[in-house]
Amino acid sequence: MEEEKNRQEAAAEEQAIQSKVEESGSMENAVKDAPKEEDKKEEKGGKKPMSKGKKIANGIILGVQIAFVVIAIVICLVVMLNPQQGDKVSPIGLKLLPVLSGSMDGDKKDSFPKGALVFAVNPKNHGENLKVGDIVTFTMFEENSGQQILVTHRIVEIVTIEEGLYKYRTQGDANPLPDESLKLPGDILAVYAFHINGLGAALSWIRSGYNFIYVIIIPLGLLLIYNIYLVAQIVVESKMKKAKAAAADAAKQAALASIDEEEIKRKAIEEYLKSQGITPNAEGGAPSEEKGEEKKE
């Protein structure tokens, strides 16, 4: 009677062990399948196409950024290539001159109106060997402001003063009379290359007062902040992905460690039962005693 009771208890214990092993196996399969499910989600998310609205928004943002950068570069070039001192030209030999009056608004091919932007270059041979028809930049004293200002007019005559010495007579295409003073070759600061209508007025407005700050500095600052935000967002998302992957890996390792612990317990019980002469049933049934013991009974 006592032996039968012991057999029933052993069978119940073995059944409980078998259930634990099956449960551990299910947990292990779940852990193994978890990364696959995440991979499927990631693959599904990666194949999701970008919406048309988002593409348009990204294109607009990119276009605005490029426009601001181009405008900033142009304005900075104007500042560098057009020094405040009227008697100086930029070191690289190019000068951008916003046209502030209509004195050159004539009917010739290279005449230009008020508001145009003139591109001028350094004169060759220190202003010598220029010819009639060339458009040149020089300084002229303005009585109203009491300052030397830059003037861009056309050479209409070469006046010989004496042998080997000559001066240029200049006149605006829209002016009825030539300029009062003659110009020596050394007085020529720049020679006209080409012009763009309308651009000079816009650049003059930007350079006046605080317009440069409102139109260039502030937008560029906002653009810089926006790009810093985008970079920070990318960094944070990358760190979050790494953290999620590390957490998933830690959970998997913990689950596998739990499974290994259950396996060790199961093997320990099996060894104990074998040492007691009881053979565990592999199918989860009641354990049976050794054949030798059965025959002895």
C-alpha positions as CSV (number, residue, x, y, z in Angstrom):
1,M,0.0,0.0,0.0
2,E,2.8,2.4,0.9
3,E,4.6,1.5,-2.2
4,E,1.6,2.2,-4.4
5,K,1.3,5.6,-2.7
6,N,4.9,6.4,-3.4
7,R,4.4,5.5,-7.0
8,Q,1.5,7.8,-7.4
9,E,3.4,10.7,-5.8
10,A,6.4,10.1,-8.1
11,A,4.0,9.9,-11.1
12,A,2.4,13.2,-10.1
13,E,5.9,14.8,-9.7
14,E,7.0,13.6,-13.0
15,Q,3.8,14.9,-14.7
16,A,4.5,18.3,-13.2
17,I,8.1,18.2,-14.5
18,Q,6.8,17.3,-17.9
19,S,4.4,20.2,-17.9
20,K,7.1,22.6,-16.9
21,V,9.3,21.3,-19.7
22,E,6.5,21.7,-22.3
23,E,5.8,25.2,-20.9
24,S,9.5,26.1,-21.2
25,G,9.6,24.8,-24.7
26,S,6.6,27.1,-25.6
27,M,8.3,30.0,-24.0
28,E,11.5,29.3,-26.0
29,N,9.6,29.2,-29.3
30,A,7.9,32.4,-28.4
31,V,11.2,34.1,-27.7
32,K,12.7,32.8,-31.0
33,D,9.6,33.9,-32.9
34,A,9.6,37.4,-31.4
35,P,12.5,38.8,-33.4
36,K,10.9,37.4,-36.5
37,E,7.7,39.3,-35.8
38,E,9.7,42.5,-35.2
39,D,11.6,41.9,-38.5
40,K,8.3,41.5,-40.3
41,K,7.0,44.7,-38.9
42,E,10.2,46.5,-39.8
43,E,10.1,45.1,-43.3
44,K,6.5,46.1,-43.7
45,G,7.3,49.6,-42.4
46,G,10.3,49.9,-44.7
47,K,8.2,49.1,-47.8
48,K,5.7,51.7,-46.9
49,P,6.0,54.4,-49.6
50,M,6.2,58.0,-48.7
51,S,3.0,59.9,-49.2
52,K,2.6,62.4,-52.0
53,G,1.9,65.2,-49.6
54,K,5.1,64.5,-47.6
55,K,7.1,64.4,-50.8
56,I,5.7,67.8,-51.8
57,A,6.4,69.3,-48.4
58,N,10.0,68.0,-48.4
59,G,10.5,69.5,-51.8
60,I,9.2,72.9,-50.7
61,I,11.4,72.9,-47.6
62,L,14.4,71.9,-49.7
63,G,13.6,74.6,-52.3
64,V,13.3,77.3,-49.6
65,Q,16.6,76.3,-48.0
66,I,18.4,76.5,-51.4
67,A,16.8,79.9,-52.2
68,F,17.9,81.3,-48.8
69,V,21.4,80.0,-49.3
70,V,21.6,81.4,-52.8
71,I,20.3,84.8,-51.7
72,A,22.7,84.9,-48.8
73,I,25.6,84.1,-51.0
74,V,24.7,86.8,-53.5
75,I,24.2,89.4,-50.8
76,C,27.5,88.5,-49.2
77,L,29.2,88.8,-52.6
78,V,27.7,92.3,-53.0
79,V,29.0,93.3,-49.6
80,M,32.5,91.9,-50.3
81,L,32.7,93.1,-53.9
82,N,31.3,96.6,-53.3
83,P,33.2,98.2,-50.4
84,Q,31.8,101.3,-48.7
85,Q,34.8,103.3,-49.7
86,G,34.0,104.7,-53.1
87,D,37.6,104.8,-54.3
88,K,38.3,101.1,-53.8
89,V,37.5,97.9,-55.8
90,S,37.4,94.4,-54.4
91,P,40.7,92.5,-54.1
92,I,39.5,89.8,-56.6
93,G,38.9,92.4,-59.3
94,L,35.1,92.2,-59.5
95,K,32.7,94.9,-58.4
96,L,28.9,94.7,-58.2
97,L,27.3,98.1,-58.6
98,P,23.6,98.7,-57.9
99,V,22.5,101.5,-60.2
100,L,20.9,104.3,-58.2
101,S,20.0,106.8,-61.0
102,G,18.8,106.7,-64.5
103,S,21.8,108.5,-66.1
104,M,22.7,105.5,-68.2
105,D,19.1,104.6,-69.3
106,G,19.7,105.1,-73.0
107,D,18.9,103.4,-76.3
108,K,22.3,101.6,-76.8
109,K,22.6,97.8,-76.4
110,D,24.6,98.1,-73.2
111,S,22.6,100.9,-71.6
112,F,21.1,100.1,-68.3
113,P,18.2,101.6,-66.3
114,K,17.9,102.6,-62.6
115,G,17.7,99.5,-60.4
116,A,20.0,97.4,-62.5
117,L,23.1,95.6,-61.1
118,V,26.3,96.3,-63.0
119,F,29.1,93.8,-63.0
120,A,32.4,95.6,-63.5
121,V,36.1,94.4,-63.6
122,N,39.4,95.9,-62.9
123,P,40.8,98.0,-65.8
124,K,43.7,96.6,-67.7
125,N,47.0,98.5,-67.9
126,H,45.9,100.8,-65.1
127,G,43.1,102.3,-67.2
128,E,45.2,103.0,-70.3
129,N,44.2,102.1,-73.9
130,L,40.5,102.4,-73.2
131,K,38.4,103.4,-76.2
132,V,35.4,105.5,-77.0
133,G,32.2,103.6,-76.1
134,D,33.6,101.8,-73.1
135,I,31.6,102.1,-69.9
136,V,33.8,102.9,-66.9
137,T,33.4,103.5,-63.2
138,F,35.1,106.4,-61.4
139,T,34.5,108.7,-58.4
140,M,32.8,112.0,-58.5
141,F,32.3,114.6,-55.8
142,E,28.6,115.0,-54.9
143,E,27.8,118.5,-53.6
144,N,24.5,117.4,-51.9
145,S,26.2,114.8,-49.7
146,G,29.6,116.3,-49.7
147,Q,31.1,112.9,-50.4
148,Q,32.9,111.0,-53.2
149,I,30.4,108.7,-54.9
150,L,30.9,106.0,-57.6
151,V,29.7,106.9,-61.1
152,T,29.4,104.6,-64.1
153,H,29.3,106.5,-67.4
154,R,30.4,106.0,-71.0
155,I,33.6,107.3,-72.5
156,V,32.5,109.7,-75.3
157,E,35.9,111.3,-76.2
158,I,39.6,110.9,-75.6
159,V,41.1,114.3,-75.0
160,T,44.9,114.7,-75.7
161,I,46.4,117.2,-73.2
162,E,50.0,116.9,-74.6
163,E,52.1,114.3,-76.2
164,G,51.8,111.1,-74.2
165,L,49.1,112.6,-71.9
166,Y,45.4,112.2,-72.4
167,K,42.2,112.2,-70.4
168,Y,38.7,110.6,-70.9
169,R,35.5,112.6,-71.3
170,T,32.5,110.7,-69.9
171,Q,28.8,111.1,-70.2
172,G,25.7,109.3,-69.1
173,D,23.6,107.9,-72.0
174,A,20.5,109.8,-70.7
175,N,22.4,113.0,-69.9
176,P,22.3,115.9,-72.4
177,L,25.8,117.1,-71.5
178,P,29.1,115.3,-70.6
179,D,30.5,115.3,-67.1
180,E,32.3,118.4,-66.1
181,S,35.7,116.9,-65.1
182,L,37.9,114.9,-67.4
183,K,39.3,111.6,-66.0
184,L,42.9,110.3,-66.1
185,P,43.5,106.6,-66.9
186,G,44.5,106.2,-63.2
187,D,41.1,107.5,-62.1
188,I,39.2,104.6,-63.7
189,L,38.3,102.1,-61.0
190,A,36.4,99.5,-63.0
191,V,35.2,98.7,-66.5
192,Y,31.7,97.5,-67.3
193,A,31.2,93.8,-68.1
194,F,27.4,93.2,-68.1
195,H,24.3,94.0,-66.1
196,I,21.1,92.4,-64.7
197,N,18.0,94.6,-64.6
198,G,16.1,94.9,-61.4
199,L,18.6,93.1,-59.2
200,G,20.4,96.2,-58.1
201,A,17.2,97.7,-56.6
202,A,16.5,94.6,-54.6
203,L,20.0,94.4,-53.3
204,S,20.1,98.1,-52.4
205,W,16.9,97.6,-50.4
206,I,18.3,94.6,-48.6
207,R,21.5,96.5,-47.7
208,S,19.6,99.5,-46.3
209,G,18.8,99.7,-42.6
210,Y,18.1,96.4,-40.8
211,N,16.7,94.7,-43.9
212,F,19.7,92.5,-44.3
213,I,19.1,91.2,-40.7
214,Y,15.4,90.6,-41.4
215,V,15.8,89.0,-44.8
216,I,19.1,87.1,-44.5
217,I,20.4,86.7,-41.0
218,I,17.1,85.7,-39.3
219,P,16.0,83.2,-42.0
220,L,19.5,81.7,-42.1
221,G,19.4,81.4,-38.3
222,L,16.0,79.7,-38.4
223,L,17.3,77.4,-41.2
224,L,20.3,76.4,-39.1
225,I,18.0,75.7,-36.0
226,Y,15.7,73.6,-38.2
227,N,18.6,71.5,-39.6
228,I,20.0,71.0,-36.1
229,Y,16.6,69.8,-35.0
230,L,16.5,67.3,-37.9
231,V,20.0,66.0,-37.0
232,A,19.0,65.7,-33.3
233,Q,15.8,63.8,-34.3
234,I,17.8,61.3,-36.4
235,V,20.3,60.8,-33.6
236,V,17.5,60.2,-31.0
237,E,15.6,57.8,-33.3
238,S,18.9,55.8,-33.9
239,K,19.5,55.6,-30.1
240,M,15.9,54.5,-29.5
241,K,16.2,51.7,-32.1
242,K,19.4,50.5,-30.5
243,A,17.8,50.6,-27.0
244,K,14.8,48.6,-28.2
245,A,17.1,46.1,-29.9
246,A,19.1,45.8,-26.7
247,A,16.0,45.4,-24.6
248,A,14.6,42.7,-26.9
249,D,18.0,40.9,-26.7
250,A,18.1,41.1,-22.9
251,A,14.5,39.7,-22.7
252,K,15.5,36.9,-25.0
253,Q,18.6,36.0,-22.9
254,A,16.5,36.1,-19.7
255,A,13.9,33.8,-21.2
256,L,16.6,31.4,-22.4
257,A,18.3,31.5,-19.0
258,S,14.9,30.6,-17.4
259,I,14.5,27.7,-19.8
260,D,18.0,26.4,-19.0
261,E,17.2,26.5,-15.3
262,E,14.1,24.5,-15.8
263,E,16.0,22.0,-17.9
264,I,18.6,21.6,-15.1
265,K,15.9,21.0,-12.6
266,R,14.2,18.4,-14.8
267,K,17.5,16.5,-15.4
268,A,18.2,16.6,-11.6
269,I,14.8,15.1,-10.9
270,E,15.4,12.4,-13.5
271,E,18.7,11.5,-12.0
272,Y,17.2,11.3,-8.6
273,L,14.4,9.1,-9.8
274,K,16.9,6.8,-11.6
275,S,19.0,6.6,-8.4
276,Q,15.8,5.4,-6.6
277,G,15.3,2.7,-9.2
278,I,12.3,4.5,-10.9
279,T,12.3,5.1,-14.6
280,P,10.6,8.3,-15.7
281,N,8.0,7.9,-18.4
282,A,9.1,10.0,-21.5
283,E,5.5,10.6,-22.5
284,G,4.6,12.2,-19.2
285,G,2.9,9.2,-17.7
286,A,3.5,7.5,-14.3
287,P,7.1,6.5,-13.6
288,S,7.8,2.8,-13.5
289,E,10.2,0.8,-11.4
290,E,13.2,-1.2,-12.8
291,K,12.3,-4.6,-14.3
292,G,14.5,-6.4,-11.9
293,E,12.5,-5.0,-9.0
294,E,9.2,-6.0,-10.6
295,K,10.4,-9.5,-11.0
296,K,11.6,-9.5,-7.4
297,E,8.1,-8.6,-6.3
